[in-house]
């Protein structure tokens, strides 16, 4: 991920873009010409606190096609419940369209959602 820590407040209409990027696309050789990044979502926030795009847990990067940046969009919602700060944690894994593996670092980003009702 390009950035690993984000913050937003419920009810603010905030949309957070968590992006990953191939930093040296000219030096990356992918046998399948693409890199598929899968991610998982965890943390203390639940589905009433945010929505996430893409809904499928995959991002696609392809230096050969000049697709060097892929983003996950998190829209912060207001659940009208008084609670403390909650987190959304994205964990990234890389899997190429081949038998080769790629290092993805840093592979975790955290969005802290502050409650407007607290």
N, CA, C and O atoms as a GROMACS GRO file, in nm:
protein
  472
    1UNK      N    1   0.084  -0.119   0.000
    1UNK     CA    2   0.000   0.000   0.000
    1UNK      C    3   0.088   0.124   0.000
    1UNK      O    4   0.196   0.125   0.058
    2UNK      N    5   0.041   0.229  -0.065
    2UNK     CA    6   0.115   0.354  -0.068
    2UNK      C    7   0.115   0.424   0.067
    2UNK      O    8   0.213   0.489   0.105
    3UNK      N    9   0.005   0.409   0.140
    3UNK     CA   10  -0.012   0.471   0.271
    3UNK      C   11  -0.073   0.364   0.361
    3UNK      O   12  -0.154   0.283   0.314
    4UNK      N   13  -0.037   0.363   0.489
    4UNK     CA   14  -0.083   0.254   0.575
    4UNK      C   15  -0.179   0.298   0.685
    4UNK      O   16  -0.234   0.213   0.755
    5UNK      N   17  -0.200   0.428   0.702
    5UNK     CA   18  -0.286   0.474   0.810
    5UNK      C   19  -0.378   0.584   0.758
    5UNK      O   20  -0.333   0.680   0.695
    6UNK      N   21  -0.507   0.569   0.786
    6UNK     CA   22  -0.609   0.664   0.742
    6UNK      C   23  -0.703   0.691   0.859
    6UNK      O   24  -0.714   0.609   0.950
    7UNK      N   25  -0.772   0.806   0.855
    7UNK     CA   26  -0.872   0.837   0.958
    7UNK      C   27  -0.988   0.911   0.893
    7UNK      O   28  -0.968   0.989   0.800
    8UNK      N   29  -1.107   0.886   0.943
    8UNK     CA   30  -1.227   0.955   0.893
    8UNK      C   31  -1.330   0.956   1.006
    8UNK      O   32  -1.321   0.877   1.099
    9UNK      N   33  -1.427   1.045   0.995
    9UNK     CA   34  -1.533   1.057   1.094
    9UNK      C   35  -1.665   1.015   1.034
    9UNK      O   36  -1.697   1.050   0.921
   10UNK      N   37  -1.742   0.938   1.113
   10UNK     CA   38  -1.876   0.898   1.069
   10UNK      C   39  -1.959   1.023   1.037
   10UNK      O   40  -1.945   1.126   1.103
   11UNK      N   41  -2.043   1.012   0.937
   11UNK     CA   42  -2.133   1.121   0.903
   11UNK      C   43  -2.068   1.234   0.824
   11UNK      O   44  -2.136   1.331   0.790
   12UNK      N   45  -1.939   1.223   0.796
   12UNK     CA   46  -1.868   1.329   0.724
   12UNK      C   47  -1.878   1.313   0.573
   12UNK      O   48  -1.840   1.403   0.499
   13UNK      N   49  -1.930   1.200   0.528
   13UNK     CA   50  -1.935   1.173   0.384
   13UNK      C   51  -1.799   1.136   0.328
   13UNK      O   52  -1.779   1.140   0.206
   14UNK      N   53  -1.707   1.099   0.414
   14UNK     CA   54  -1.570   1.069   0.371
   14UNK      C   55  -1.564   0.943   0.286
   14UNK      O   56  -1.630   0.844   0.313
   15UNK      N   57  -1.482   0.952   0.182
   15UNK     CA   58  -1.449   0.836   0.099
   15UNK      C   59  -1.296   0.828   0.098
   15UNK      O   60  -1.228   0.921   0.056
   16UNK      N   61  -1.245   0.716   0.143
   16UNK     CA   62  -1.101   0.697   0.156
   16UNK      C   63  -1.054   0.604   0.044
   16UNK      O   64  -1.114   0.499   0.021
   17UNK      N   65  -0.947   0.644  -0.024
   17UNK     CA   66  -0.889   0.561  -0.130
   17UNK      C   67  -0.758   0.501  -0.080
   17UNK      O   68  -0.662   0.573  -0.053
   18UNK      N   69  -0.757   0.371  -0.066
   18UNK     CA   70  -0.638   0.298  -0.025
   18UNK      C   71  -0.579   0.237  -0.152
   18UNK      O   72  -0.642   0.152  -0.215
   19UNK      N   73  -0.458   0.280  -0.188
   19UNK     CA   74  -0.401   0.240  -0.317
   19UNK      C   75  -0.272   0.161  -0.301
   19UNK      O   76  -0.199   0.176  -0.203
   20UNK      N   77  -0.248   0.076  -0.398
   20UNK     CA   78  -0.120   0.007  -0.409
   20UNK      C   79  -0.065   0.035  -0.548
   20UNK      O   80  -0.139   0.058  -0.644
   21UNK      N   81   0.067   0.033  -0.555
   21UNK     CA   82   0.132   0.075  -0.679
   21UNK      C   83   0.257  -0.008  -0.704
   21UNK      O   84   0.328  -0.045  -0.611
   22UNK      N   85   0.282  -0.035  -0.830
   22UNK     CA   86   0.410  -0.094  -0.870
   22UNK      C   87   0.507   0.023  -0.883
   22UNK      O   88   0.492   0.107  -0.972
   23UNK      N   89   0.606   0.030  -0.795
   23UNK     CA   90   0.693   0.147  -0.788
   23UNK      C   91   0.790   0.156  -0.904
   23UNK      O   92   0.823   0.266  -0.948
   24UNK      N   93   0.838   0.044  -0.954
   24UNK     CA   94   0.932   0.044  -1.066
   24UNK      C   95   0.878  -0.044  -1.178
   24UNK      O   96   0.930  -0.154  -1.201
   25UNK      N   97   0.774   0.002  -1.248
   25UNK     CA   98   0.709  -0.086  -1.347
   25UNK      C   99   0.800  -0.133  -1.459
   25UNK      O  100   0.779  -0.240  -1.515
   26UNK      N  101   0.903  -0.054  -1.492
   26UNK     CA  102   0.992  -0.095  -1.600
   26UNK      C  103   1.081  -0.213  -1.560
   26UNK      O  104   1.132  -0.285  -1.645
   27UNK      N  105   1.099  -0.232  -1.429
   27UNK     CA  106   1.186  -0.340  -1.384
   27UNK      C  107   1.108  -0.466  -1.348
   27UNK      O  108   1.168  -0.566  -1.307
   28UNK      N  109   0.977  -0.462  -1.362
   28UNK     CA  110   0.894  -0.578  -1.326
   28UNK      C  111   0.867  -0.661  -1.450
   28UNK      O  112   0.814  -0.612  -1.549
   29UNK      N  113   0.903  -0.787  -1.443
   29UNK     CA  114   0.873  -0.879  -1.552
   29UNK      C  115   0.773  -0.982  -1.502
   29UNK      O  116   0.806  -1.065  -1.417
   30UNK      N  117   0.654  -0.977  -1.554
   30UNK     CA  118   0.551  -1.071  -1.516
   30UNK      C  119   0.524  -1.164  -1.632
   30UNK      O  120   0.487  -1.118  -1.740
   31UNK      N  121   0.542  -1.293  -1.614
   31UNK     CA  122   0.520  -1.388  -1.723
   31UNK      C  123   0.380  -1.378  -1.783
   31UNK      O  124   0.363  -1.394  -1.904
   32UNK      N  125   0.282  -1.353  -1.700
   32UNK     CA  126   0.144  -1.341  -1.750
   32UNK      C  127   0.107  -1.198  -1.780
   32UNK      O  128  -0.008  -1.170  -1.814
   33UNK      N  129   0.202  -1.104  -1.770
   33UNK     CA  130   0.183  -0.962  -1.797
   33UNK      C  131   0.088  -0.895  -1.701
   33UNK      O  132   0.044  -0.782  -1.726
   34UNK      N  133   0.054  -0.962  -1.589
   34UNK     CA  134  -0.036  -0.901  -1.492
   34UNK      C  135  -0.009  -0.957  -1.354
   34UNK      O  136   0.046  -1.066  -1.338
   35UNK      N  137  -0.050  -0.881  -1.255
   35UNK     CA  138  -0.038  -0.922  -1.116
   35UNK      C  139  -0.175  -0.908  -1.051
   35UNK      O  140  -0.236  -0.801  -1.056
   36UNK      N  141  -0.222  -1.014  -0.992
   36UNK     CA  142  -0.350  -1.014  -0.924
   36UNK      C  143  -0.324  -1.001  -0.775
   36UNK      O  144  -0.254  -1.083  -0.716
   37UNK      N  145  -0.380  -0.898  -0.713
   37UNK     CA  146  -0.365  -0.876  -0.571
   37UNK      C  147  -0.497  -0.907  -0.503
   37UNK      O  148  -0.600  -0.850  -0.538
   38UNK      N  149  -0.494  -0.995  -0.408
   38UNK     CA  150  -0.614  -1.024  -0.331
   38UNK      C  151  -0.600  -0.957  -0.195
   38UNK      O  152  -0.489  -0.941  -0.144
   39UNK      N  153  -0.714  -0.918  -0.137
   39UNK     CA  154  -0.707  -0.857  -0.006
   39UNK      C  155  -0.821  -0.907   0.082
   39UNK      O  156  -0.927  -0.948   0.034
   40UNK      N  157  -0.796  -0.902   0.211
   40UNK     CA  158  -0.897  -0.938   0.309
   40UNK      C  159  -0.932  -0.815   0.390
   40UNK      O  160  -0.853  -0.721   0.400
   41UNK      N  161  -1.051  -0.816   0.449
   41UNK     CA  162  -1.097  -0.705   0.532
   41UNK      C  163  -1.124  -0.759   0.672
   41UNK      O  164  -1.194  -0.859   0.688
   42UNK      N  165  -1.069  -0.692   0.772
   42UNK     CA  166  -1.094  -0.728   0.910
   42UNK      C  167  -1.105  -0.599   0.991
   42UNK      O  168  -1.117  -0.491   0.934
   43UNK      N  169  -1.100  -0.610   1.120
   43UNK     CA  170  -1.108  -0.493   1.207
   43UNK      C  171  -1.233  -0.496   1.293
   43UNK      O  172  -1.308  -0.593   1.292
   44UNK      N  173  -1.254  -0.388   1.368
   44UNK     CA  174  -1.366  -0.382   1.462
   44UNK      C  175  -1.492  -0.320   1.403
   44UNK      O  176  -1.600  -0.336   1.460
   45UNK      N  177  -1.480  -0.251   1.291
   45UNK     CA  178  -1.597  -0.192   1.226
   45UNK      C  179  -1.677  -0.301   1.155
   45UNK      O  180  -1.621  -0.401   1.109
   46UNK      N  181  -1.809  -0.281   1.148
   46UNK     CA  182  -1.891  -0.379   1.076
   46UNK      C  183  -1.950  -0.314   0.951
   46UNK      O  184  -1.925  -0.197   0.922
   47UNK      N  185  -2.029  -0.390   0.878
   47UNK     CA  186  -2.079  -0.345   0.748
   47UNK      C  187  -2.174  -0.225   0.757
   47UNK      O  188  -2.204  -0.164   0.655
   48UNK      N  189  -2.220  -0.190   0.876
   48UNK     CA  190  -2.301  -0.069   0.891
   48UNK      C  191  -2.215   0.056   0.896
   48UNK      O  192  -2.265   0.167   0.880
   49UNK      N  193  -2.085   0.039   0.919
   49UNK     CA  194  -1.994   0.151   0.935
   49UNK      C  195  -1.928   0.197   0.805
   49UNK      O  196  -1.877   0.309   0.798
   50UNK      N  197  -1.928   0.111   0.702
   50UNK     CA  198  -1.859   0.144   0.578
   50UNK      C  199  -1.909   0.056   0.465
   50UNK      O  200  -1.972  -0.048   0.488
   51UNK      N  201  -1.879   0.099   0.343
   51UNK     CA  202  -1.896   0.012   0.226
   51UNK      C  203  -1.764   0.016   0.151
   51UNK      O  204  -1.688   0.112   0.160
   52UNK      N  205  -1.738  -0.090   0.077
   52UNK     CA  206  -1.608  -0.103   0.011
   52UNK      C  207  -1.627  -0.138  -0.136
   52UNK      O  208  -1.715  -0.216  -0.172
   53UNK      N  209  -1.542  -0.079  -0.220
   53UNK     CA  210  -1.541  -0.107  -0.364
   53UNK      C  211  -1.396  -0.133  -0.402
   53UNK      O  212  -1.311  -0.052  -0.365
   54UNK      N  213  -1.362  -0.235  -0.471
   54UNK     CA  214  -1.449  -0.331  -0.538
   54UNK      C  215  -1.506  -0.432  -0.439
   54UNK      O  216  -1.445  -0.460  -0.336
   55UNK      N  217  -1.622  -0.485  -0.471
   55UNK     CA  218  -1.685  -0.584  -0.384
   55UNK      C  219  -1.610  -0.716  -0.386
   55UNK      O  220  -1.602  -0.786  -0.285
   56UNK      N  221  -1.553  -0.750  -0.504
   56UNK     CA  222  -1.468  -0.868  -0.508
   56UNK      C  223  -1.333  -0.829  -0.449
   56UNK      O  224  -1.287  -0.716  -0.468
   57UNK      N  225  -1.271  -0.917  -0.380
   57UNK     CA  226  -1.150  -0.885  -0.306
   57UNK      C  227  -1.025  -0.902  -0.392
   57UNK      O  228  -0.931  -0.970  -0.352
   58UNK      N  229  -1.026  -0.839  -0.510
   58UNK     CA  230  -0.912  -0.850  -0.600
   58UNK      C  231  -0.881  -0.716  -0.665
   58UNK      O  232  -0.972  -0.638  -0.694
   59UNK      N  233  -0.755  -0.690  -0.686
   59UNK     CA  234  -0.707  -0.575  -0.762
   59UNK      C  235  -0.616  -0.627  -0.872
   59UNK      O  236  -0.551  -0.730  -0.856
   60UNK      N  237  -0.613  -0.557  -0.984
   60UNK     CA  238  -0.540  -0.602  -1.101
   60UNK      C  239  -0.438  -0.497  -1.140
   60UNK      O  240  -0.474  -0.381  -1.162
   61UNK      N  241  -0.312  -0.535  -1.150
   61UNK     CA  242  -0.205  -0.445  -1.194
   61UNK      C  243  -0.138  -0.507  -1.316
   61UNK      O  244  -0.114  -0.628  -1.320
   62UNK      N  245  -0.109  -0.424  -1.415
   62UNK     CA  246  -0.046  -0.473  -1.537
   62UNK      C  247   0.050  -0.368  -1.593
   62UNK      O  248   0.008  -0.279  -1.666
   63UNK      N  249   0.179  -0.378  -1.559
   63UNK     CA  250   0.277  -0.282  -1.613
   63UNK      C  251   0.278  -0.278  -1.765
   63UNK      O  252   0.298  -0.172  -1.825
   64UNK      N  253   0.257  -0.392  -1.828
   64UNK     CA  254   0.258  -0.396  -1.975
   64UNK      C  255   0.146  -0.312  -2.034
   64UNK      O  256   0.157  -0.264  -2.147
   65UNK      N  257   0.038  -0.293  -1.959
   65UNK     CA  258  -0.075  -0.212  -2.005
   65UNK      C  259  -0.082  -0.078  -1.935
   65UNK      O  260  -0.186  -0.011  -1.940
   66UNK      N  261   0.025  -0.037  -1.870
   66UNK     CA  262   0.032   0.089  -1.795
   66UNK      C  263  -0.071   0.098  -1.683
   66UNK      O  264  -0.115   0.207  -1.649
   67UNK      N  265  -0.108  -0.015  -1.626
   67UNK     CA  266  -0.195  -0.016  -1.508
   67UNK      C  267  -0.104  -0.045  -1.389
   67UNK      O  268  -0.084  -0.160  -1.352
   68UNK      N  269  -0.049   0.062  -1.330
   68UNK     CA  270   0.049   0.049  -1.224
   68UNK      C  271  -0.006   0.082  -1.086
   68UNK      O  272   0.062   0.062  -0.986
   69UNK      N  273  -0.129   0.135  -1.080
   69UNK     CA  274  -0.192   0.171  -0.954
   69UNK      C  275  -0.332   0.112  -0.951
   69UNK      O  276  -0.406   0.119  -1.049
   70UNK      N  277  -0.368   0.055  -0.836
   70UNK     CA  278  -0.504   0.005  -0.816
   70UNK      C  279  -0.549   0.051  -0.677
   70UNK      O  280  -0.471   0.051  -0.582
   71UNK      N  281  -0.676   0.090  -0.666
   71UNK     CA  282  -0.726   0.146  -0.541
   71UNK      C  283  -0.849   0.073  -0.490
   71UNK      O  284  -0.929   0.020  -0.567
   72UNK      N  285  -0.861   0.072  -0.360
   72UNK     CA  286  -0.979   0.023  -0.291
   72UNK      C  287  -1.047   0.145  -0.233
   72UNK      O  288  -0.982   0.227  -0.167
   73UNK      N  289  -1.176   0.160  -0.256
   73UNK     CA  290  -1.251   0.275  -0.208
   73UNK      C  291  -1.335   0.235  -0.087
   73UNK      O  292  -1.413   0.140  -0.094
   74UNK      N  293  -1.319   0.308   0.022
   74UNK     CA  294  -1.398   0.282   0.143
   74UNK      C  295  -1.482   0.406   0.172
   74UNK      O  296  -1.428   0.514   0.199
   75UNK      N  297  -1.613   0.391   0.165
   75UNK     CA  298  -1.705   0.500   0.197
   75UNK      C  299  -1.750   0.484   0.341
   75UNK      O  300  -1.806   0.380   0.378
   76UNK      N  301  -1.726   0.585   0.422
   76UNK     CA  302  -1.760   0.580   0.564
   76UNK      C  303  -1.908   0.617   0.580
   76UNK      O  304  -1.954   0.717   0.525
   77UNK      N  305  -1.980   0.535   0.655
   77UNK     CA  306  -2.123   0.557   0.678
   77UNK      C  307  -2.147   0.599   0.822
   77UNK      O  308  -2.059   0.584   0.907
   78UNK      N  309  -2.265   0.652   0.849
   78UNK     CA  310  -2.304   0.688   0.984
   78UNK      C  311  -2.408   0.586   1.031
   78UNK      O  312  -2.519   0.581   0.977
   79UNK      N  313  -2.373   0.506   1.130
   79UNK     CA  314  -2.466   0.404   1.177
   79UNK      C  315  -2.556   0.453   1.291
   79UNK      O  316  -2.638   0.376   1.342
   80UNK      N  317  -2.541   0.580   1.330
   80UNK     CA  318  -2.623   0.641   1.436
   80UNK      C  319  -2.618   0.564   1.568
   80UNK      O  320  -2.715   0.563   1.643
   81UNK      N  321  -2.506   0.500   1.595
   81UNK     CA  322  -2.484   0.430   1.720
   81UNK      C  323  -2.367   0.496   1.791
   81UNK      O  324  -2.262   0.519   1.731
   82UNK      N  325  -2.385   0.527   1.919
   82UNK     CA  326  -2.276   0.585   1.996
   82UNK      C  327  -2.178   0.475   2.032
   82UNK      O  328  -2.214   0.377   2.098
   83UNK      N  329  -2.054   0.490   1.989
   83UNK     CA  330  -1.950   0.389   2.011
   83UNK      C  331  -1.815   0.456   2.000
   83UNK      O  332  -1.806   0.571   1.958
   84UNK      N  333  -1.713   0.387   2.037
   84UNK     CA  334  -1.578   0.440   2.025
   84UNK      C  335  -1.527   0.429   1.884
   84UNK      O  336  -1.600   0.393   1.791
   85UNK      N  337  -1.399   0.459   1.868
   85UNK     CA  338  -1.335   0.448   1.736
   85UNK      C  339  -1.334   0.301   1.693
   85UNK      O  340  -1.317   0.211   1.775
   86UNK      N  341  -1.353   0.279   1.563
   86UNK     CA  342  -1.351   0.145   1.506
   86UNK      C  343  -1.251   0.142   1.392
   86UNK      O  344  -1.214   0.246   1.338
   87UNK      N  345  -1.209   0.022   1.355
   87UNK     CA  346  -1.108   0.011   1.251
   87UNK      C  347  -1.154  -0.080   1.137
   87UNK      O  348  -1.231  -0.173   1.156
   88UNK      N  349  -1.101  -0.047   1.019
   88UNK     CA  350  -1.113  -0.133   0.901
   88UNK      C  351  -0.970  -0.163   0.859
   88UNK      O  352  -0.893  -0.072   0.829
   89UNK      N  353  -0.933  -0.290   0.858
   89UNK     CA  354  -0.796  -0.330   0.826
   89UNK      C  355  -0.797  -0.407   0.695
   89UNK      O  356  -0.866  -0.508   0.681
   90UNK      N  357  -0.721  -0.359   0.599
   90UNK     CA  358  -0.704  -0.427   0.470
   90UNK      C  359  -0.568  -0.496   0.470
   90UNK      O  360  -0.466  -0.435   0.501
   91UNK      N  361  -0.568  -0.624   0.434
   91UNK     CA  362  -0.443  -0.699   0.424
   91UNK      C  363  -0.430  -0.750   0.282
   91UNK      O  364  -0.519  -0.815   0.228
   92UNK      N  365  -0.318  -0.718   0.222
   92UNK     CA  366  -0.293  -0.744   0.080
   92UNK      C  367  -0.203  -0.865   0.062
   92UNK      O  368  -0.107  -0.885   0.136
   93UNK      N  369  -0.236  -0.948  -0.039
   93UNK     CA  370  -0.152  -1.060  -0.077
   93UNK      C  371  -0.132  -1.053  -0.228
   93UNK      O  372  -0.222  -1.011  -0.301
   94UNK      N  373  -0.016  -1.094  -0.273
   94UNK     CA  374   0.011  -1.092  -0.417
   94UNK      C  375   0.012  -1.234  -0.470
   94UNK      O  376   0.069  -1.325  -0.410
   95UNK      N  377  -0.050  -1.249  -0.584
   95UNK     CA  378  -0.040  -1.378  -0.654
   95UNK      C  379  -0.035  -1.347  -0.803
   95UNK      O  380  -0.125  -1.284  -0.858
   96UNK      N  381   0.069  -1.391  -0.865
   96UNK     CA  382   0.085  -1.366  -1.008
   96UNK      C  383   0.009  -1.471  -1.087
   96UNK      O  384  -0.032  -1.574  -1.032
   97UNK      N  385  -0.010  -1.446  -1.213
   97UNK     CA  386  -0.071  -1.544  -1.301
   97UNK      C  387   0.034  -1.645  -1.346
   97UNK      O  388   0.034  -1.690  -1.460
   98UNK      N  389   0.123  -1.679  -1.254
   98UNK     CA  390   0.228  -1.776  -1.283
   98UNK      C  391   0.272  -1.840  -1.152
   98UNK      O  392   0.210  -1.816  -1.048
   99UNK      N  393   0.376  -1.918  -1.156
   99UNK     CA  394   0.426  -1.983  -1.035
   99UNK      C  395   0.517  -1.891  -0.954
   99UNK      O  396   0.554  -1.926  -0.842
  100UNK      N  397   0.554  -1.775  -1.008
  100UNK     CA  398   0.642  -1.684  -0.937
  100UNK      C  399   0.564  -1.612  -0.827
  100UNK      O  400   0.443  -1.591  -0.839
  101UNK      N  401   0.635  -1.574  -0.721
  101UNK     CA  402   0.571  -1.498  -0.615
  101UNK      C  403   0.633  -1.358  -0.610
  101UNK      O  404   0.746  -1.337  -0.654
  102UNK      N  405   0.557  -1.264  -0.556
  102UNK     CA  406   0.601  -1.126  -0.549
  102UNK      C  407   0.582  -1.074  -0.408
  102UNK      O  408   0.484  -1.106  -0.342
  103UNK      N  409   0.677  -0.995  -0.363
  103UNK     CA  410   0.670  -0.937  -0.229
  103UNK      C  411   0.583  -0.812  -0.233
  103UNK      O  412   0.603  -0.723  -0.317
  104UNK      N  413   0.488  -0.806  -0.144
  104UNK     CA  414   0.401  -0.689  -0.134
  104UNK      C  415   0.424  -0.628   0.004
  104UNK      O  416   0.387  -0.687   0.106
  105UNK      N  417   0.484  -0.510   0.006
  105UNK     CA  418   0.513  -0.446   0.135
  105UNK      C  419   0.499  -0.295   0.121
  105UNK      O  420   0.540  -0.240   0.019
  106UNK      N  421   0.443  -0.228   0.217
  106UNK     CA  422   0.372  -0.287   0.331
  106UNK      C  423   0.239  -0.347   0.285
  106UNK      O  424   0.176  -0.298   0.192
  107UNK      N  425   0.198  -0.453   0.351
  107UNK     CA  426   0.080  -0.526   0.304
  107UNK      C  427  -0.045  -0.502   0.388
  107UNK      O  428  -0.146  -0.571   0.370
  108UNK      N  429  -0.040  -0.404   0.480
  108UNK     CA  430  -0.158  -0.378   0.561
  108UNK      C  431  -0.183  -0.229   0.572
  108UNK      O  432  -0.090  -0.150   0.589
  109UNK      N  433  -0.311  -0.191   0.562
  109UNK     CA  434  -0.351  -0.052   0.579
  109UNK      C  435  -0.471  -0.049   0.674
  109UNK      O  436  -0.557  -0.137   0.668
  110UNK      N  437  -0.475   0.053   0.761
  110UNK     CA  438  -0.581   0.063   0.860
  110UNK      C  439  -0.652   0.197   0.849
  110UNK      O  440  -0.589   0.302   0.847
  111UNK      N  441  -0.784   0.191   0.842
  111UNK     CA  442  -0.869   0.310   0.848
  111UNK      C  443  -0.932   0.312   0.986
  111UNK      O  444  -0.998   0.217   1.026
  112UNK      N  445  -0.912   0.422   1.059
  112UNK     CA  446  -0.976   0.440   1.189
  112UNK      C  447  -1.098   0.530   1.168
  112UNK      O  448  -1.085   0.643   1.120
  113UNK      N  449  -1.214   0.481   1.205
  113UNK     CA  450  -1.338   0.557   1.193
  113UNK      C  451  -1.374   0.612   1.330
  113UNK      O  452  -1.402   0.537   1.424
  114UNK      N  453  -1.373   0.745   1.341
  114UNK     CA  454  -1.411   0.811   1.466
  114UNK      C  455  -1.562   0.829   1.469
  114UNK      O  456  -1.623   0.864   1.368
  115UNK      N  457  -1.622   0.805   1.583
  115UNK     CA  458  -1.767   0.817   1.598
  115UNK      C  459  -1.806   0.962   1.620
  115UNK      O  460  -1.751   1.028   1.707
  116UNK      N  461  -1.900   1.012   1.543
  116UNK     CA  462  -1.946   1.149   1.560
  116UNK      C  463  -2.042   1.162   1.677
  116UNK      O  464  -2.066   1.273   1.724
  117UNK      N  465  -2.097   1.051   1.727
  117UNK     CA  466  -2.193   1.055   1.836
  117UNK      C  467  -2.130   1.042   1.974
  117UNK      O  468  -2.197   1.059   2.076
  118UNK      N  469  -2.000   1.011   1.978
  118UNK     CA  470  -1.935   0.987   2.107
  118UNK      C  471  -1.906   1.118   2.178
  118UNK      O  472  -1.852   1.117   2.289
   0.00000   0.00000   0.00000
